[in-house]
Amino acid sequence: MKRFLQLIRECLTDVRELMPWDLEERIQANPDLLILDVREPDEFAAMHIEGSINIPRGVLESACEWDYEETEPELVRARQREIVVVCRSGYRSALAAHSLQVLGYKDVTSLQTGLRGWKDYEQPLRDQHGEDVDLDDADDYFTPKLRDEQKRPADWQD
């Protein structure tokens, strides 16, 4: 049985990653760059990179094809475009980038460190109304909030 981080590491053998400063350069160099945010809609509404599109990880594969309720025409047509996939930490984006490659997308990378790293690099984030998000407020958003029942029990055996 594989664990979550092991699955991520295996995907990263085939997926290229870039750092936030590299994404900043790619945005400047390629006006046709597609930034694909695979977080959930409420996460995207709270804060995202300006100009990115939101397709949740759970419907990504059907969003890549015609004739589904989740179809996203811009993504279906983007098989030859440069795509940078983003999420909160860089884990979901690695899985999503791997799926896109399997589905025939040619130029896909994942944002290592995710939006958390983008914020730490002091790059702007926008809310659902297109307004700037205060980066200090974003610190709270990016701080993990585990409930007690989500934590590994002391007596847990793998």
PyMOL commands that set and color helices and strands:
alter all, ss='L'
color gray80, all
select helices_A, chain A and resi 4-11+20-29+41-46+57-63+73-76+91-102+114-120+135-142+148-150
alter helices_A, ss='H'
color red, helices_A
select strands_A, chain A and resi 16-18+34-37+53-54+82-86+107-111
alter strands_A, ss='S'
color yellow, strands_A
deselect
rebuild
show_as cartoon
